[in-house]
Amino acid sequence: MRIKWGYKTCFFLVCLNFNCFGQTFVPDDNFEQALIDLGYDSGPLDDFVPTLNINSITNLDIPSKNISDLTGIEDFLALEKFDLSNNNITVLDISKNINLNILWCHYNQLTSLDVSNNTRLISLRCENNLIVNLDVSKNTNLNVLTCENNQITTLNISDNSTLDRLQCGNNALSNLDLSKNTDLLYLSCEQNQIESLNLNNNTHLRVLFCFENLLTDLNLSNNRSLEVLNCKFNELNTLDLSVNSNLTNLDCSDNQLCRLNIKNGNNNSMVIMNFEFNPDLNCVVVDNINDNHSSWEPFSFSNYVNTPNDCSNFVLIDSLNNFIGTSYTLPALTNGNYFTQSNGHGIALNAGDIITNTQTIYIYKETICNTSNETSFNIFITNQDYYIPKYFTPNNDGYHDSWQVFDKNGSINNISIYSRYGKLLKYLRSDSPGWDGTFNGRLLKSDDYWYIIVFNTGEALKGHFTLKR
């Protein structure tokens, strides 16, 4: 074998400039065997194929042949379609194959790919290789480019204006400029490191897979042809699909959604709907809240509304009623934590703590959503069945903005409020919300004001309180 191989090597060196009298050197036995199987060589395996048998071939399909070396492909001058997928190719020189329209070299071991001479390419599949850089600037006729599952860090497709299908997922891309690809119908750029995705010019887009990136915003208002959207495992806060009336498949699970609007007139045509694992999502805007959403995930979700404004009715935070008594034990919470001041400030309290002083307790929930994430309630420590505030501060800051007597057992019938000179300013029934410190629409000044409380028994109680501005 050693002598034979030495003979072949020497023979090849002699024939390099003469093509071995019409013979093309094909040193990979699996490549040669594939050509024999296709009828382009007669065998036995001798590392040579008649050049005349191959130089006019336009279509060569040799997938899954365990080929490692494609030396000899340079003599396939007329080749237009070449499928060498699922082999063991590490180096591919197709610089002589200038007539190529279709090149499928996916599932090999390529670390680089030079297609600069293949300007007629309309379809390039090179996914599942080890490619770091891919230059397709000369391939201006490309319609299809699939280069996913490589190690590509940058991809410039600004010269590929006819591209209608791009699959570049599972690479190391941090940016993707699609502004020149106005014919794009199908885009999969999932499992990269993309922080923003501008699709304003891709008005024909029908399918979008952008899951497992770093997206915080996704504007699809110009993509009205969109049918399939998978954007799960990102960092999206909002998703408005109200104009995407062709949408039938949506997976936006595992984000940070605060708002989801899918009121687009096509909800009944949804085949897949998944928005689970968005812990701060308190409501979803839909076509009709009375429609059957039982197949949507999460199955237990029920906070469907007709308009975005209705979402304010579904704040995911606990609320407690005011308390009047001699002491109060904080109950366990489902959503939120106790604090002595607003917005998570002050002293943190725990369920089971016993309150013995009159104060306002705040229930606060940390959230990324710009919605109400706080409630509060008052604890009045007294031996009476009612509590009369000694002051209030009506400055619209959310604290003590009205003067209100808290009646534990409904024993109060009405309350009258007077100026210090005896002028009646406000008459409150037992179910009134309180007094805001105005008279005939005019703000009253800081001063002492008087009250007369009439109980259901007919008894009356007189006293005063302070308005502070």
Wavefront OBJ file of the C-alpha trace (Angstrom):
o trace
v 0.000 0.000 0.000
v 2.808 2.376 0.820
v 4.479 1.811 -2.560
v 1.147 2.189 -4.332
v 0.370 5.434 -2.564
v 3.806 6.770 -3.361
v 3.185 5.934 -7.002
v -0.128 7.812 -6.965
v 1.442 10.810 -5.329
v 4.213 11.000 -7.820
v 1.825 10.426 -10.676
v -0.383 13.260 -9.462
v 2.542 15.663 -9.227
v 3.482 14.942 -12.821
v -0.091 15.399 -14.040
v -0.969 18.603 -12.210
v -0.556 20.834 -15.216
v -1.875 18.368 -17.778
v -5.059 17.123 -16.044
v -3.614 13.643 -16.493
v -4.704 13.453 -20.119
v -8.403 14.141 -19.422
v -8.504 12.707 -15.916
v -9.573 14.601 -12.769
v -7.794 13.706 -9.564
v -10.272 12.594 -6.849
v -8.224 11.310 -3.873
v -11.183 10.707 -1.528
v -12.393 7.166 -2.182
v -15.874 7.945 -0.855
v -16.158 10.876 -3.259
v -15.026 8.726 -6.154
v -17.377 5.921 -5.153
v -20.268 8.378 -5.105
v -19.369 9.423 -8.643
v -19.190 5.761 -9.685
v -22.633 5.177 -8.187
v -23.966 8.105 -10.199
v -22.454 6.689 -13.423
v -19.736 9.328 -13.903
v -16.897 6.823 -13.383
v -16.607 3.122 -14.124
v -14.245 2.016 -11.368
v -12.327 0.459 -9.834
v -11.242 3.069 -7.285
v -8.075 4.612 -8.722
v -8.373 8.257 -7.597
v -9.234 9.478 -11.095
v -12.444 10.329 -12.934
v -12.715 11.166 -16.658
v -12.996 14.950 -16.874
v -15.321 14.797 -19.847
v -17.799 12.849 -17.719
v -18.100 15.621 -15.136
v -17.341 19.013 -16.674
v -20.849 19.392 -18.082
v -22.785 18.111 -15.071
v -25.272 20.707 -13.758
v -26.600 18.793 -10.754
v -24.525 16.868 -8.210
v -26.160 15.360 -5.116
v -23.771 13.521 -2.801
v -25.206 13.905 0.726
v -24.320 11.532 3.574
v -21.434 9.768 1.783
v -18.814 10.144 4.537
v -16.699 12.316 2.242
v -13.793 14.263 3.784
v -12.039 15.719 0.707
v -13.702 17.265 -2.341
v -10.555 17.736 -4.401
v -11.659 17.431 -8.022
v -14.816 19.521 -7.634
v -12.996 22.326 -9.489
v -13.496 20.455 -12.794
v -17.312 20.442 -12.415
v -17.399 23.695 -14.372
v -21.061 23.602 -15.379
v -22.355 22.748 -11.901
v -25.509 24.663 -10.942
v -26.834 22.670 -7.993
v -24.473 21.039 -5.498
v -25.651 19.124 -2.416
v -22.778 17.875 -0.249
v -24.637 17.958 3.040
v -23.983 15.658 5.981
v -20.384 14.751 5.169
v -17.055 15.429 6.904
v -15.815 18.330 4.805
v -13.448 20.762 6.554
v -12.317 22.728 3.466
v -14.435 23.633 0.447
v -13.018 25.354 -2.636
v -15.763 26.217 -5.098
v -14.041 29.204 -6.672
v -14.125 27.510 -10.102
v -17.806 26.599 -9.900
v -19.059 30.004 -10.989
v -22.352 28.699 -12.384
v -23.633 27.521 -9.009
v -27.215 28.522 -8.233
v -27.791 26.229 -5.292
v -25.190 25.205 -2.715
v -26.093 22.969 0.186
v -23.125 22.243 2.412
v -24.912 21.959 5.743
v -23.919 19.442 8.396
v -20.202 19.384 7.704
v -17.149 20.647 9.612
v -16.394 23.834 7.707
v -14.695 26.637 9.632
v -14.839 29.049 6.693
v -16.718 29.370 3.427
v -15.738 31.548 0.469
v -18.595 32.130 -1.965
v -17.297 35.383 -3.438
v -16.942 33.862 -6.934
v -20.383 32.278 -6.853
v -22.349 35.369 -7.767
v -25.253 33.401 -9.268
v -26.211 31.743 -5.980
v -29.903 31.941 -5.134
v -29.907 29.362 -2.308
v -27.127 28.807 0.216
v -27.429 26.313 3.046
v -24.408 26.144 5.326
v -26.014 25.529 8.710
v -24.541 23.192 11.302
v -20.896 23.870 10.608
v -18.189 25.751 12.530
v -18.177 28.920 10.443
v -17.125 32.132 12.218
v -17.282 34.631 9.327
v -19.612 34.544 6.332
v -19.396 37.121 3.555
v -22.363 37.087 1.157
v -21.890 40.622 -0.170
v -21.181 39.313 -3.693
v -24.214 37.032 -3.706
v -26.778 39.661 -4.586
v -29.204 37.131 -6.100
v -29.686 35.168 -2.886
v -33.273 34.230 -2.070
v -32.514 31.734 0.687
v -29.737 31.829 3.278
v -29.615 29.343 6.133
v -26.517 29.642 8.275
v -27.857 28.691 11.704
v -25.918 26.624 14.230
v -22.525 28.098 13.461
v -20.295 30.558 15.330
v -20.990 33.667 13.257
v -20.511 36.955 15.128
v -21.538 39.409 12.378
v -23.745 39.011 9.327
v -24.043 41.730 6.707
v -26.965 41.115 4.368
v -27.441 44.699 3.212
v -26.540 43.712 -0.381
v -29.023 40.823 -0.462
v -32.187 42.752 -1.232
v -33.945 39.756 -2.842
v -33.612 37.592 0.267
v -36.975 36.120 1.283
v -35.820 33.468 3.752
v -33.128 33.952 6.386
v -32.244 31.428 9.063
v -29.332 32.562 11.220
v -30.290 31.172 14.616
v -27.917 29.786 17.237
v -24.899 31.904 16.388
v -23.182 34.727 18.283
v -24.950 37.659 16.642
v -25.547 40.792 18.700
v -26.975 42.863 15.859
v -28.961 42.168 12.697
v -29.713 44.889 10.162
v -32.697 43.923 8.004
v -33.515 47.351 6.630
v -32.596 46.412 3.021
v -34.336 43.032 3.024
v -37.801 44.231 2.131
v -38.818 40.939 0.475
v -38.237 38.900 3.615
v -41.008 36.371 4.324
v -39.341 34.045 6.833
v -36.889 35.015 9.561
v -35.408 32.837 12.258
v -32.727 34.550 14.329
v -33.309 32.698 17.577
v -30.666 31.826 20.178
v -28.359 34.756 19.584
v -27.506 37.837 21.657
v -29.655 40.347 19.771
v -30.827 43.266 21.910
v -33.010 45.049 19.343
v -34.714 44.049 16.120
v -36.048 46.639 13.698
v -38.604 45.092 11.350
v -40.245 48.273 10.101
v -39.198 47.655 6.476
v -40.082 43.968 6.437
v -43.750 44.432 5.686
v -44.157 41.040 3.975
v -42.835 39.014 6.903
v -44.998 35.974 7.697
v -42.888 33.902 10.072
v -40.664 35.205 12.873
v -38.629 33.095 15.273
v -36.611 35.360 17.563
v -36.732 33.394 20.809
v -33.841 33.206 23.275
v -32.325 36.619 22.615
v -32.026 39.791 24.722
v -34.962 41.702 23.258
v -36.663 44.244 25.530
v -38.973 45.636 22.841
v -40.544 44.236 19.685
v -42.506 46.553 17.408
v -44.592 44.603 14.889
v -46.967 47.352 13.850
v -45.699 47.265 10.235
v -45.780 43.474 9.955
v -49.455 42.923 9.251
v -48.856 39.748 7.244
v -47.327 37.993 10.250
v -48.783 34.532 10.844
v -46.302 32.864 13.209
v -44.432 34.533 16.087
v -42.174 32.836 18.600
v -40.439 35.354 20.888
v -40.196 33.319 24.086
v -37.241 33.613 26.474
v -36.542 37.302 25.924
v -36.929 40.348 28.174
v -40.045 41.858 26.613
v -42.173 44.172 28.798
v -44.986 44.812 26.336
v -46.280 43.115 23.214
v -48.913 44.777 21.057
v -50.328 42.532 18.309
v -53.547 44.463 17.789
v -52.855 45.077 14.059
v -51.561 41.577 13.265
v -54.859 40.128 12.104
v -53.268 37.175 10.280
v -51.608 35.784 13.378
v -52.415 32.127 14.115
v -49.417 30.998 16.208
v -47.999 32.908 19.161
v -45.505 31.865 21.824
v -44.356 34.747 24.044
v -43.783 32.686 27.172
v -40.901 33.249 29.589
v -40.602 37.005 29.183
v -41.207 39.922 31.554
v -44.514 40.973 30.057
v -46.617 43.556 31.824
v -49.048 44.048 28.953
v -50.195 41.795 26.115
v -52.662 43.022 23.512
v -53.907 40.424 21.030
v -57.187 42.151 20.183
v -56.719 41.840 16.411
v -60.008 40.333 15.212
v -58.479 36.904 14.616
v -58.443 35.276 18.063
v -60.774 32.478 17.018
v -58.257 31.371 14.378
v -55.415 30.926 16.859
v -53.847 27.464 16.653
v -51.139 28.063 19.273
v -51.338 30.624 22.076
v -48.802 30.517 24.886
v -47.987 33.397 27.242
v -47.212 31.441 30.411
v -44.309 32.231 32.770
v -44.805 35.999 32.676
v -45.210 36.581 36.419
v -46.136 40.284 36.191
v -48.721 39.880 33.433
v -52.004 40.742 35.121
v -54.341 40.818 32.109
v -54.564 40.115 28.362
v -56.569 42.222 25.907
v -58.587 39.980 23.569
v -61.282 40.206 20.899
v -64.078 38.979 23.155
v -63.777 38.103 26.825
v -66.677 35.658 26.421
v -64.871 33.545 23.814
v -63.490 30.140 24.744
v -59.817 30.518 25.724
v -59.499 27.145 27.420
v -56.843 25.887 24.970
v -54.593 28.892 25.553
v -51.639 28.543 27.890
v -51.575 29.021 30.798
v -54.860 27.162 31.032
v -55.696 28.682 34.431
v -55.478 32.299 33.245
v -58.795 34.156 33.324
v -58.036 37.884 33.396
v -59.108 38.649 29.833
v -60.297 42.196 29.121
v -61.738 44.180 26.220
v -59.500 47.255 26.383
v -56.023 48.074 27.736
v -57.578 50.450 30.282
v -59.443 47.539 31.849
v -56.133 46.077 33.014
v -56.162 48.459 35.973
v -58.815 46.211 37.505
v -56.355 43.335 37.794
v -53.508 44.541 39.965
v -51.615 41.513 41.251
v -51.144 42.739 44.799
v -52.997 42.033 48.024
v -55.177 44.607 49.735
v -56.564 44.691 53.292
v -59.372 46.621 54.942
v -58.844 49.284 57.571
v -58.846 48.034 61.145
v -60.105 49.542 64.403
v -59.277 47.823 67.681
v -56.821 47.466 70.512
v -54.215 45.490 68.515
v -53.804 43.938 65.072
v -51.867 40.875 63.868
v -50.595 41.103 60.266
v -51.977 38.213 58.187
v -49.982 36.263 55.555
v -49.830 37.771 52.057
v -49.915 36.132 48.647
v -48.743 39.099 46.577
v -46.604 41.769 48.195
v -44.744 42.550 51.400
v -45.433 44.821 54.366
v -43.630 48.144 54.854
v -44.121 51.140 57.129
v -43.536 53.603 54.274
v -44.497 53.804 50.617
v -42.604 52.186 47.715
v -40.894 49.559 49.811
v -39.294 52.040 52.193
v -39.295 52.224 55.950
v -39.304 49.143 58.111
v -40.150 45.785 56.575
v -42.830 43.957 58.548
v -43.720 40.286 58.545
v -46.880 38.249 58.752
v -47.577 37.584 62.414
v -46.235 40.931 63.655
v -48.564 42.555 66.221
v -49.368 46.243 65.645
v -50.167 48.264 68.779
v -49.829 51.811 67.394
v -52.102 53.691 65.024
v -50.430 53.834 61.613
v -50.713 53.242 57.881
v -49.303 49.947 56.601
v -48.191 49.617 52.965
v -48.261 46.421 50.897
v -45.631 46.727 48.183
v -44.633 44.366 45.387
v -41.423 44.862 43.440
v -42.264 44.765 39.724
v -40.827 45.957 36.450
v -44.266 47.035 35.253
v -45.359 50.643 35.286
v -48.628 49.758 36.978
v -49.870 50.147 40.508
v -47.863 47.848 42.720
v -48.874 49.162 46.136
v -51.892 49.215 48.395
v -52.251 50.542 51.922
v -54.593 50.242 54.857
v -54.994 52.028 58.177
v -54.753 50.505 61.621
v -56.461 52.520 64.345
v -55.574 51.459 67.869
v -58.396 52.555 70.142
v -60.849 51.268 72.717
v -63.719 52.896 70.798
v -65.696 51.379 67.945
v -64.753 54.341 65.766
v -61.689 56.436 65.025
v -61.676 60.205 64.503
v -58.538 61.594 62.771
v -57.025 64.623 64.453
v -55.755 66.112 61.176
v -55.559 65.589 57.398
v -53.372 66.965 54.592
v -55.332 67.322 51.288
v -52.391 67.833 48.914
v -53.074 64.868 46.580
v -49.988 62.926 47.611
v -52.033 59.860 48.474
v -51.594 60.204 52.233
v -54.336 61.589 54.517
v -55.885 63.458 51.588
v -59.359 63.406 53.137
v -60.764 63.636 56.615
v -62.832 60.539 57.311
v -64.164 58.990 60.471
v -63.697 55.206 60.488
v -66.705 53.429 61.941
v -66.086 49.803 62.901
v -69.678 48.731 63.573
v -71.701 51.189 61.477
v -72.864 53.103 64.526
v -72.607 56.577 62.920
v -75.575 58.075 61.089
v -74.140 61.374 59.800
v -71.431 63.982 60.322
v -71.560 67.774 59.909
v -68.405 69.847 59.448
v -68.243 73.536 60.388
v -65.814 76.408 60.222
v -64.592 77.843 63.502
v -67.294 80.491 63.053
v -70.099 77.950 62.817
v -70.624 77.923 59.035
v -71.740 74.514 57.717
v -69.172 73.368 55.177
v -70.006 69.691 54.578
v -72.669 67.168 55.465
v -71.528 63.530 55.327
v -73.699 60.479 55.435
v -72.340 57.291 56.940
v -71.311 55.900 53.519
v -69.615 59.115 52.331
v -65.910 58.876 51.406
v -64.892 61.816 53.590
v -64.177 65.525 53.230
v -61.486 66.832 50.842
v -61.071 70.269 52.428
v -63.071 72.266 49.855
v -66.214 74.393 49.978
v -68.150 75.140 46.790
v -65.111 74.032 44.788
v -62.728 76.324 46.645
v -59.756 75.114 48.659
v -60.018 76.064 52.293
v -57.032 77.300 54.233
v -55.130 75.527 56.981
v -57.154 75.904 60.158
v -59.120 74.096 62.846
v -62.552 72.815 61.844
v -65.350 71.420 63.945
v -67.531 68.364 63.622
v -70.753 67.040 65.075
v -71.169 63.280 64.820
v -74.695 61.930 65.158
v -74.975 58.262 66.094
v -77.811 55.924 65.218
v -78.926 56.145 68.844
v -79.511 59.899 68.455
v -76.532 60.797 70.595
v -74.164 63.483 69.303
v -70.432 63.984 69.706
v -68.734 67.329 69.118
v -65.034 67.939 68.504
v -62.459 69.528 66.190
v -59.615 68.584 63.854
v -56.938 70.360 61.830
v -56.573 70.891 58.078
v -52.883 71.194 57.154
v -51.643 72.349 53.749
l 1 2 3 4 5 6 7 8 9 10 11 12 13 14 15 16 17 18 19 20 21 22 23 24 25 26 27 28 29 30 31 32 33 34 35 36 37 38 39 40 41 42 43 44 45 46 47 48 49 50 51 52 53 54 55 56 57 58 59 60 61 62 63 64 65 66 67 68 69 70 71 72 73 74 75 76 77 78 79 80 81 82 83 84 85 86 87 88 89 90 91 92 93 94 95 96 97 98 99 100 101 102 103 104 105 106 107 108 109 110 111 112 113 114 115 116 117 118 119 120 121 122 123 124 125 126 127 128 129 130 131 132 133 134 135 136 137 138 139 140 141 142 143 144 145 146 147 148 149 150 151 152 153 154 155 156 157 158 159 160 161 162 163 164 165 166 167 168 169 170 171 172 173 174 175 176 177 178 179 180 181 182 183 184 185 186 187 188 189 190 191 192 193 194 195 196 197 198 199 200 201 202 203 204 205 206 207 208 209 210 211 212 213 214 215 216 217 218 219 220 221 222 223 224 225 226 227 228 229 230 231 232 233 234 235 236 237 238 239 240 241 242 243 244 245 246 247 248 249 250 251 252 253 254 255 256 257 258 259 260 261 262 263 264 265 266 267 268 269 270 271 272 273 274 275 276 277 278 279 280 281 282 283 284 285 286 287 288 289 290 291 292 293 294 295 296 297 298 299 300 301 302 303 304 305 306 307 308 309 310 311 312 313 314 315 316 317 318 319 320 321 322 323 324 325 326 327 328 329 330 331 332 333 334 335 336 337 338 339 340 341 342 343 344 345 346 347 348 349 350 351 352 353 354 355 356 357 358 359 360 361 362 363 364 365 366 367 368 369 370 371 372 373 374 375 376 377 378 379 380 381 382 383 384 385 386 387 388 389 390 391 392 393 394 395 396 397 398 399 400 401 402 403 404 405 406 407 408 409 410 411 412 413 414 415 416 417 418 419 420 421 422 423 424 425 426 427 428 429 430 431 432 433 434 435 436 437 438 439 440 441 442 443 444 445 446 447 448 449 450 451 452 453 454 455 456 457 458 459 460 461 462 463 464 465 466 467 468 469
